[in-house]
Amino acid sequence: MSHAPEHTLSRRSFLQGLAAAQLVLTGALPAVACDGRDKTFYFAVLSDIHLHDDPEHPNAVVLAQTIDILNGFEVPIDFVLLPGDLVDEVPSEDRAYYTEHTDTSLHLLREMLDHLDMPWHAVMGNHDYFVDFAGYENHIAEDKEAVEEAFVDVLGVPGLWFGFEHQGIAFYALNSMQDDARVSWEPDRVGSFGEDQLAWLEDQLADGLPCFLTFHHPLALDNVVEAGLSFLFPFEIPRAEGGYSKYEGTEFEGWTDPIYELIERHAEQILGIFVGHGHWFVEDHLHGIPVLMTDSVGNSVQQTSETVGGEQQPMRYHIVECDPRQRTFSVYNLSSFEYNL
């Protein structure tokens, strides 16, 4: 696996060159002293595992292969980000069910992820709220709080949204399945964050640390909207400024989620944004910030793989190289896959 060259650009020069539509996969802030935190580090992004409760299911097999790959990767992976749709559905919205039954998809997920040799950080996607999912009908649990409690407790994650710091870089893992009282719809395939979560994020960003954001639903950007079948129906976090025709006549027409204004205010400190949901590798930019969608581990559209030792191995993840001193990052495994659009 070859090492993709790192690009270091100032925010101004990046914006000036954006019109050239070059795929520059770098977030940058001015280089400053980092109190000795100058060691380049690597992290992985795995999304859309869609795990079932059967350890022999093909999605579980691919996850196990991927865990082995990351544990023995050619560079040390410090931690793994998991932006949602970790299970395909949950068996119950009765919180007590997960105490009485320890063979659910959530329990299997915890057992498998604990085989990683590095920490992992998970947030929920729409499927993590689905009960008896079938087709594209809305099967979100009526008692969302019970399902959220089960997710947090069984997986042992800090909360529905949380942050952590690594070598002077902040990471904010968000839940894009929160209701927003300012609109009259409940998120499903379309995402939203809610007032409480965005107020929390605004408070966290006040420290000015360079950071990454990760959440499940993609932002409404041209490449995301055009990839796959997502141009047919509302799919992402709505943004009226995109002028997308698929919003016309829907409850999303004219609505822009407040996350966009927040990102614009803090664009200088946000190095990159990692999302899932689309089951593709997709790259785009917002205010000069790289926005990268990671392919699905379990239900990949592209079925990306590579030959290692004469055997095919799944390659459905981002490996990110981050230089905390320069406040830059690059996609280490960029040569192993292609971005859709």
C-alpha positions as CSV (number, residue, x, y, z in Angstrom):
1,M,0.0,0.0,0.0
2,S,1.6,3.2,-1.1
3,H,1.7,6.4,0.9
4,A,-0.3,9.2,-0.7
5,P,1.7,12.5,-0.8
6,E,0.7,15.1,1.8
7,H,-0.6,18.5,0.6
8,T,-0.1,21.5,2.8
9,L,-2.1,24.6,1.9
10,S,-3.1,27.7,3.7
11,R,-6.8,28.2,4.0
12,R,-6.7,31.2,1.6
13,S,-4.7,29.5,-1.1
14,F,-6.9,26.4,-0.8
15,L,-10.0,28.6,-1.4
16,Q,-8.3,30.3,-4.3
17,G,-7.5,27.0,-5.9
18,L,-10.9,25.3,-5.2
19,A,-12.3,26.4,-8.5
20,A,-9.8,24.2,-10.2
21,A,-11.7,21.2,-8.6
22,Q,-8.5,19.5,-7.6
23,L,-8.9,16.7,-5.1
24,V,-6.7,18.1,-2.4
25,L,-7.4,16.0,0.7
26,T,-5.9,18.3,3.3
27,G,-7.2,20.4,6.1
28,A,-4.8,23.1,7.2
29,L,-4.3,25.8,9.8
30,P,-1.2,27.9,10.2
31,A,1.6,25.8,11.7
32,V,2.3,26.6,15.4
33,A,4.2,25.1,18.2
34,C,2.4,22.1,19.7
35,D,4.0,21.7,23.1
36,G,6.1,18.7,21.9
37,R,3.1,17.0,20.3
38,D,4.8,16.7,17.0
39,K,4.4,13.0,16.3
40,T,2.5,12.1,13.1
41,F,-0.3,9.8,14.0
42,Y,-2.8,7.7,12.1
43,F,-6.5,6.9,12.6
44,A,-9.0,4.9,10.7
45,V,-12.7,5.5,9.8
46,L,-15.1,2.6,9.5
47,S,-18.7,3.2,8.6
48,D,-22.0,1.4,7.9
49,I,-21.1,-2.0,9.2
50,H,-24.8,-3.1,9.3
51,L,-24.0,-5.9,11.7
52,H,-26.6,-8.6,12.3
53,D,-26.8,-10.9,15.4
54,D,-25.2,-13.8,13.5
55,P,-21.4,-14.0,13.8
56,E,-21.4,-16.0,10.5
57,H,-23.2,-13.4,8.5
58,P,-21.1,-12.0,5.6
59,N,-21.1,-8.5,7.3
60,A,-19.6,-10.0,10.4
61,V,-17.0,-11.8,8.4
62,V,-15.9,-8.6,6.6
63,L,-15.7,-6.8,9.9
64,A,-13.5,-9.5,11.4
65,Q,-11.2,-9.3,8.3
66,T,-11.1,-5.5,8.6
67,I,-10.2,-5.7,12.3
68,D,-7.4,-8.1,11.6
69,I,-6.1,-5.7,8.8
70,L,-6.1,-2.7,11.1
71,N,-4.4,-4.6,14.0
72,G,-1.6,-5.5,11.6
73,F,-1.6,-2.4,9.5
74,E,1.8,-1.2,8.1
75,V,1.5,2.0,10.2
76,P,0.3,2.1,13.8
77,I,-3.4,3.1,14.0
78,D,-4.0,5.1,17.2
79,F,-7.8,4.9,17.2
80,V,-10.9,4.2,15.0
81,L,-13.9,6.4,14.3
82,L,-17.2,4.7,13.6
83,P,-19.8,7.2,12.2
84,G,-23.0,5.2,12.4
85,D,-25.2,2.4,11.0
86,L,-23.1,0.0,13.0
87,V,-25.9,-2.5,13.2
88,D,-28.6,-3.2,10.6
89,E,-31.4,-3.1,13.2
90,V,-32.0,-3.4,16.9
91,P,-34.3,-6.2,18.2
92,S,-36.3,-4.1,20.7
93,E,-37.1,-0.7,22.0
94,D,-37.5,-2.1,25.5
95,R,-34.4,-1.1,27.4
96,A,-34.7,-4.2,29.7
97,Y,-34.4,-6.5,26.7
98,Y,-30.7,-5.8,26.4
99,T,-30.1,-6.9,30.0
100,E,-32.1,-10.0,29.6
101,H,-30.6,-10.9,26.2
102,T,-26.9,-10.7,25.5
103,D,-26.9,-12.1,22.0
104,T,-28.1,-9.0,20.1
105,S,-26.4,-7.3,17.3
106,L,-25.2,-4.6,19.7
107,H,-23.6,-7.2,22.0
108,L,-21.9,-8.9,19.0
109,L,-20.7,-5.5,17.8
110,R,-19.1,-4.7,21.2
111,E,-17.5,-8.2,21.3
112,M,-16.0,-7.8,17.8
113,L,-14.8,-4.2,18.2
114,D,-13.1,-5.1,21.5
115,H,-10.7,-7.2,19.4
116,L,-9.3,-4.0,18.0
117,D,-5.8,-3.3,19.4
118,M,-6.7,0.4,19.6
119,P,-9.5,2.5,21.1
120,W,-12.7,3.0,19.0
121,H,-15.3,5.8,19.1
122,A,-18.8,5.1,17.9
123,V,-21.9,7.2,17.2
124,M,-25.4,6.2,15.9
125,G,-26.8,6.3,12.4
126,N,-30.4,5.8,11.2
127,H,-30.1,2.0,11.2
128,D,-29.1,2.0,14.8
129,Y,-32.6,3.2,15.6
130,F,-34.4,0.8,13.3
131,V,-36.6,-1.9,14.8
132,D,-37.7,-4.7,12.3
133,F,-36.3,-2.8,9.4
134,A,-37.8,-3.8,6.0
135,G,-37.2,-2.0,2.7
136,Y,-37.3,1.8,2.9
137,E,-40.2,2.2,5.2
138,N,-39.7,4.2,8.4
139,H,-39.2,1.7,11.3
140,I,-37.5,4.1,13.7
141,A,-38.2,3.1,17.3
142,E,-41.0,5.1,18.9
143,D,-39.1,5.1,22.1
144,K,-35.9,6.5,20.7
145,E,-34.5,7.3,24.2
146,A,-34.6,3.6,25.2
147,V,-32.7,2.6,22.0
148,E,-30.2,5.4,22.7
149,E,-29.6,4.2,26.2
150,A,-29.1,0.6,25.0
151,F,-26.5,1.8,22.5
152,V,-24.6,3.8,25.0
153,D,-24.7,1.2,27.8
154,V,-24.0,-1.9,25.7
155,L,-21.2,-0.4,23.7
156,G,-19.8,1.6,26.6
157,V,-19.5,4.9,24.7
158,P,-19.4,8.2,26.5
159,G,-22.7,9.4,25.2
160,L,-24.8,10.2,22.1
161,W,-22.3,12.8,21.2
162,F,-18.9,13.5,22.7
163,G,-15.4,14.8,22.1
164,F,-11.8,13.8,22.8
165,E,-8.4,15.3,22.2
166,H,-5.4,13.5,20.7
167,Q,-2.0,15.2,20.4
168,G,-3.5,18.7,20.5
169,I,-6.2,17.9,17.9
170,A,-9.9,17.7,19.0
171,F,-12.3,15.1,17.6
172,Y,-16.1,15.7,17.9
173,A,-18.3,12.7,17.3
174,L,-21.9,13.8,16.7
175,N,-25.4,12.2,16.4
176,S,-27.2,13.3,13.3
177,M,-30.4,11.6,14.3
178,Q,-31.6,14.3,16.8
179,D,-34.9,16.1,16.4
180,D,-34.8,19.8,15.8
181,A,-37.7,21.7,17.4
182,R,-37.4,24.4,14.6
183,V,-38.8,22.0,12.0
184,S,-41.8,19.6,12.0
185,W,-40.1,16.4,10.8
186,E,-38.3,13.6,12.4
187,P,-34.9,12.6,10.9
188,D,-34.7,9.2,9.1
189,R,-32.5,9.0,6.1
190,V,-32.2,12.8,6.4
191,G,-30.1,14.0,9.3
192,S,-30.4,16.8,11.9
193,F,-28.5,17.6,15.1
194,G,-30.9,19.4,17.4
195,E,-30.5,22.6,19.4
196,D,-28.9,21.0,22.5
197,Q,-26.2,19.2,20.6
198,L,-25.3,22.2,18.4
199,A,-25.1,24.4,21.5
200,W,-22.7,21.9,23.1
201,L,-20.6,21.8,19.9
202,E,-20.4,25.6,19.8
203,D,-19.2,25.6,23.4
204,Q,-16.5,23.0,22.6
205,L,-15.3,24.9,19.6
206,A,-14.8,28.0,21.7
207,D,-11.3,26.7,22.7
208,G,-10.1,27.3,19.2
209,L,-8.4,23.9,18.9
210,P,-8.0,22.5,15.4
211,C,-10.5,19.6,15.1
212,F,-12.2,16.9,13.0
213,L,-16.0,16.3,13.0
214,T,-17.6,12.9,12.4
215,F,-21.3,12.0,12.1
216,H,-23.4,9.7,10.0
217,H,-25.5,11.7,7.5
218,P,-23.5,13.5,4.8
219,L,-23.7,17.2,4.2
220,A,-25.7,18.4,1.1
221,L,-22.8,18.9,-1.3
222,D,-22.8,18.4,-5.1
223,N,-20.7,15.3,-5.2
224,V,-22.7,13.7,-2.4
225,V,-26.0,14.5,-4.0
226,E,-24.9,13.2,-7.4
227,A,-23.3,10.0,-6.1
228,G,-25.3,6.8,-6.4
229,L,-29.1,7.2,-6.2
230,S,-29.0,10.0,-3.6
231,F,-30.1,12.6,-6.2
232,L,-33.6,11.0,-6.3
233,F,-34.8,11.7,-2.7
234,P,-33.8,13.7,0.4
235,F,-30.8,11.8,1.7
236,E,-28.4,14.1,3.6
237,I,-28.5,17.0,6.0
238,P,-30.8,19.5,4.2
239,R,-29.3,22.8,2.8
240,A,-31.6,25.1,0.9
241,E,-28.6,26.9,-0.6
242,G,-27.8,23.9,-2.6
243,G,-30.8,24.5,-4.7
244,Y,-31.4,20.7,-5.1
245,S,-34.6,20.0,-7.0
246,K,-35.3,16.8,-5.0
247,Y,-36.3,19.1,-2.0
248,E,-39.1,20.7,-4.0
249,G,-42.5,19.9,-2.6
250,T,-41.0,18.2,0.5
251,E,-40.9,19.2,4.1
252,F,-37.2,20.0,3.5
253,E,-37.8,22.7,0.9
254,G,-36.3,26.0,2.1
255,W,-34.8,24.5,5.2
256,T,-31.1,24.7,5.9
257,D,-29.9,22.8,9.0
258,P,-28.1,25.1,11.5
259,I,-25.0,22.9,11.3
260,Y,-24.0,24.7,8.1
261,E,-23.8,28.1,9.8
262,L,-21.9,26.7,12.7
263,I,-19.3,25.1,10.3
264,E,-18.9,28.3,8.4
265,R,-18.2,30.2,11.6
266,H,-15.5,27.8,12.6
267,A,-14.2,26.8,9.2
268,E,-10.7,28.0,10.1
269,Q,-10.3,25.4,12.8
270,I,-12.1,22.4,11.3
271,L,-9.6,20.3,9.4
272,G,-11.9,17.7,8.0
273,I,-15.3,16.1,8.3
274,F,-15.9,12.3,8.0
275,V,-19.4,10.9,7.3
276,G,-21.1,7.7,6.2
277,H,-24.6,6.7,5.1
278,G,-24.0,6.6,1.3
279,H,-22.1,3.4,1.0
280,W,-19.5,5.0,-1.3
281,F,-16.2,6.7,-1.1
282,V,-17.1,10.3,-1.9
283,E,-15.0,13.5,-1.6
284,D,-16.2,17.1,-1.5
285,H,-15.5,20.4,0.2
286,L,-17.4,23.0,2.3
287,H,-15.8,26.4,3.0
288,G,-12.5,24.8,2.0
289,I,-12.9,21.9,4.5
290,P,-12.5,18.4,3.0
291,V,-15.7,16.3,3.6
292,L,-15.1,12.6,3.1
293,M,-17.7,9.9,3.0
294,T,-16.4,6.4,3.9
295,D,-17.6,3.3,2.1
296,S,-19.8,0.7,3.9
297,V,-17.9,-2.1,5.6
298,G,-20.9,-4.5,5.4
299,N,-23.0,-3.3,2.4
300,S,-20.4,-1.7,0.1
301,V,-21.6,-0.5,-3.3
302,Q,-18.1,-0.4,-4.7
303,Q,-16.9,-3.7,-3.2
304,T,-13.4,-2.2,-2.9
305,S,-10.7,-4.8,-2.2
306,E,-7.1,-5.3,-2.8
307,T,-4.8,-8.4,-3.2
308,V,-2.5,-9.0,-0.3
309,G,-0.4,-12.2,-0.3
310,G,-2.4,-13.6,-3.2
311,E,-5.7,-13.2,-1.3
312,Q,-8.5,-10.6,-1.7
313,Q,-9.0,-8.3,1.4
314,P,-11.7,-5.8,1.9
315,M,-10.6,-2.1,1.7
316,R,-13.6,-0.1,2.8
317,Y,-12.1,2.3,5.2
318,H,-10.1,5.6,5.4
319,I,-6.6,5.6,6.9
320,V,-5.8,9.2,7.9
321,E,-2.3,10.5,8.5
322,C,-2.3,13.6,10.7
323,D,0.6,15.9,11.4
324,P,-0.4,17.8,14.6
325,R,2.5,20.2,14.3
326,Q,1.6,21.4,10.9
327,R,-2.2,20.9,11.5
328,T,-2.5,19.0,8.2
329,F,-3.8,15.6,7.2
330,S,-3.8,13.3,4.2
331,V,-5.5,10.1,3.2
332,Y,-2.8,7.4,3.6
333,N,-4.6,4.7,1.6
334,L,-5.8,7.0,-1.2
335,S,-4.1,4.8,-3.9
336,S,-6.2,1.8,-2.8
337,F,-9.6,3.1,-3.8
338,E,-11.4,5.7,-6.1
339,Y,-13.8,8.4,-5.0
340,N,-17.2,8.2,-6.6
341,L,-17.3,11.4,-8.6
